[in-house]
C-alpha cells in the first residue's frame, strides 16, 4: 500500500478519535441551557476552534449549522490532500450533494412563497466551490427565474421539464428523486472507473445499502402520508442503484399499509438489521444505517477511499447530533427524548 494511503487511514482514524464520546454526550445532556452547551463544546471538544466566535447567549441555529458544515467540509478537504486516487471524486460528491440539498430547499421555500429566506441559510463555504449562481438564486421569485439562475449548470436539463401546477405548486418529491438519481449515478460511475477488488466491493455495499433504505423510507413515506398509488411510487424510486430484489420492491409498492411495508423489508437480509438500529421513526433509519456501516468501516477497512467516505458520514451524523442536543435543550425537552435522537 502506498505511503499516502497509510497517511489517509491514520489521519482519518486520528480525526475520528477526537469525536464526541459517550461521556461528552452525557455531560452535554446535563446542561441546563444552550449557553452551557456551547461553553462545554468550546472547552472540551474538537469543535472549539469553529465555535470560538459564537456568542453563547445569542446563538442562531442557521448560523451554527453553517459554521459546523464549513468546519466539516474543511476537515474532509484536509483529509483529501493525503490521497489523490478518489479524493477529487468524493469532493465532487459532497459538493453535488450539498447543491442538491440547496436546490430542494429553494423549491420548498418557493412552494411556500418564502424564497427571501434562502440566502440567510445558504452555506457560505459552498460559494467558492459551487456551479450555482448564488446571487441569481437569491433574487429568484418564481420558477422561471429559478431556471434562468440554473441555466448553465448540470441540473438544468432535469429541472426544465417540470412546471408548477395550476395552484403554483411544484412536485418537489419528483424533482428530488431525479436529482438524487443523478448523484447516485455519478458516484457509481466513479466507483466503477476508479476502484477494484475489496475497495469496490466495500464502496458498492455502502452506497447500495444506503439506497436500499432510501427506497424503503420513500415507499413508506409516500404510502403513509400521501396514499400514493403503487404505479406512482415505482416511478419515484431508484431501483437501479440498490440491491433489493425487484419482487420485494414491487411487494412494498403494492402493500396496503405502512406496517406491511415494514414486514416486507424486515424479511430481507438488509431489513433484518433494522431491529438493532434503535430508530425512533422511519426517517431516522437511514442515518443510523450510515452510522452503523461507517463506524465498522473506519475501524476495519484497509481501503483509504472507504475510510474517507466513512469519516464523512460519521462527521455529518455528529453534526446532526450537536444540532439535536442544542435544539432539544433550547426547548427544554426531556433528556430521554433528546438522547433517543442522538445517533451514537
Beta strands, then each sheet from edge to edge (+ up, - down):
end
